[in-house]
Structure formats: C-alpha cells, structure tokens
Amino acid sequence: MVNVIGLGYIGLPTALMMASHGVEVVGTDCNKELVATLNAGQTTFREDGLDELFQGAVKAGIKFTTEYQMTDTYIISVPTPYDKFSKKVDACYVVGAVQDVMKVASQRATLVIESTVSPGTIEKFVRPVITGANRTDIQLVHAPERIIPGNMVYELLHNNRTIGADDKVIGKAVAKLYASFCQGEIVVTDVKTAEMTKVVENTFRAVNIAFANELAKICRHDNMDVYEIIKICNMHPRVNILQPGPGVGGHCISVDPWFLVGDYPSLARVIDESMKTNDGMPDFVLNRIYEIMKEKSMKNISRVGLYGLAYKENVDDMRESPTLQLLESQERHLATGLKVYDPFIKKDVVKNQYHSLEKFLDAVDMVVIMVGHNEIKENVEKLKDKVILDCHNIIRKPNVYHI
C-alpha cells in the first residue's frame, strides 16, 4: 500500500492515477476540510480529466484521511516555498511530513520525496531526520514531478520521469511503481542529480521567458513589434524564443530557480537577473496602463479592469499570479480601484472582483488581458468598444495595445 502525503496540485493527481492503475493508495493531508471534501466525492480544484480520474480511483478503493498510515511506501508531495530574503528553499513542510512518517513507517520502508527541492536538500534536511529517529533502515528516493496545471492528467501518463535513489535496486523498484501508469521513459539516477535536473528544467524556462520579456522592453522603448521579431527569429532552426508576458506565476518557474540563486549566489548571476526581470513584469504592465491612460486621457478611460486572476490560462490556480502581484504593486503606490474578473475564480479573493464577463465589461473602459483564457479568445468581439492592453498577443489589431 502507498501512502501519499499531501493532496494538493501534485499529490492528489498522483494518488488518483496510481489508484486508477491498480495500486492500493491512501491519501493523507493535514487539511481536514480538504479531506472531508474528497470523502464527500468532490475534487478540490479544477483540472481537465481530474473528475473522471477521481471517480475511477474511488471505484478502485482509494481512501482519504488525516492520519499517516503504517506501510512500506510513502510519497511526500507537500509544498516547498522559498525564503524571499535568502532565496533558499524552505524545507519545513517536507521535514514535518518526514518526522510524522517516522512515527509509523514499517521496517525498511521507502520514502519518496516528490516535492521539488534544491540540490542537496534531502541530504541536508531529510536524512538527519531519519538518522535522528534511529531509522537507518529507511530507503530515501527523490522522484520530482513534471506536470503542469491545465494538462496534468495527460502529462502524468506521458511525461518522462526521473528517479533518484541511494540504492539503484530501490530506485528501480520505485520506477516500477511509477510505471504502473507512466508511459514515458523513467530514468534512475542518484538523489542529488534528480534534485538538480528538476530545478534546472524550470530554470531553463524561466531564463528563456526573461529573455523574451527583456526583448519586449527593448522593443517597447524603440517602438518595434516584439511578436513579429520573435516570430521571424523562431524561423531559424536553432532558435526557440518563448513569448513575453505580464509576469511568471505558479509554483515552479516563479519559485524553483530561486533555489539555485539562494544556494549559489556568486555563481547563479544570469539566473538571478532573469528572475528579477520576470518579477518586474507586473510593474511594467502597471506602467503601461498609466501610459495608455495618459495617452487616451484619463477622463475617457478612468475605469480599468484586469481580465484574469489565475497564473495561466484555463486553470483556477492563483499561486504567484502576476495579477495578484500587480494589485500588490498598485497598493504600494497608494492607488486602488482596478476591477478584476476571472471565470475560473468563483470566490471573492480581491477587492472589486466580478463574477460575470458581461458585468465586468459594463464596469470598465479599458481591459487589460492578463490571462489568455479560452473565454476571452472566444469573446473578442465583446471588447470592440474597449481600450485593450493585450499582454498575450491574442488580438492582432492596429488599435490594440501590447506590452
């Protein structure tokens, strides 16, 4: 039996996928309300295919509880934030989960850390917990997740996996467990290499995005079309520039690269500057709003609305959302009044939030497209009388502003 610890954006889909493919699974989370919701037959966030996967797992016998189970295999998928001052990974949730597992784990149990951590974190923070509990029989493995909100179910099935283990035999056994559902290639390596590869994957993407964002600033300064330039450059067979945007959110690209900056401050200089560039984009968008308002005359567009609260399109995940960052920046400048709407966010989470596209549009003169949800792409004609700042190059018209 596998006890999955942490039933959030990574742990829950992993638990459901294993259960749906014949593995006996118990999911554990300290959040009583979350566990109660799952036991009532409802998922806790929106994701394509997740409800169907949930139903299959329930039929297969998955259980949800706040209690840790006595078993021989654990998968820990708890959050790993970073200290915003030191930029180092904060392993407190992982350490806490491991400490609780030590109280109930069977002899020679295998402990799989799925949470993303910086290289050396398991050796520095997790192993001392095990040795301190006099449980040198415990087998440590790192199996970093590689899925993205909006396409989780497909990627769980098809993405390649990396398994890092002290003992290759144990690593292969864990690989076999993941192979119960994973159709991609599963590579077995050592723990620190597995830690590093996950962080490097997200860092590569963050640096590429920062390059695109910096190009956008350069092109804005000299009135060039950054999207046309990137399109032409990407026709070169060895060039693949990503698209600029209003910022970077989520719990991967906006967080993981900081681990390397925190651990290697004198070496990770390109990464450091790239993260600062990405983190500065919400302020850049806020300045663009002010520029456009000034150009159009504030009297004509005094009511500004932000479309999108999620960190990316077609999900309800708001972690590190650029829109939330922009609203925080607005408050720091002692300004308020921006209106907000997101079709995926059903509860009020900010001031001046709307829950209907029509009511939102009626209340604003200017729409800032912060997230490219399908809804806005399918309703472009409803924006025809609005001043538009399109941060995702969805609308290619002469009268539309871009970053």
Secondary structure, DSSP 8 states (H G I E B T S, - for coil): -EEEE--STTHHHHHHHHHHTT--EEEE-S-HHHHHHHHTT--SS--TTHHHHHHHHHHHT-EEESS---SSEEEE-----B-TTT--B--HHHHHHHHHHHTT--TT-EEEE-S---TTHIIIIIHHHHHHTT-TT-EEEE------TTSHHHHHHHS-EEEEESSHHHHHHHHHHHTTT--S-EEEE-HHHHHHHHHHHHHHHHHHHHHHHHHHHHHHHTT--HHHHHHHHTTSTT-------S---SSSTTTHHHHHHHH-TTT-HHHHHHHHHHHTHHHHHHHHHHHHHHHH-TTTT--EEEE--SSSTT----TT-HHHHHHHHHHHTT----EEE-TT--S--STTEES-HHHHHHT-SEEEE-S--HHHHTTGGGGTTSEEEETT-----TT-EE-
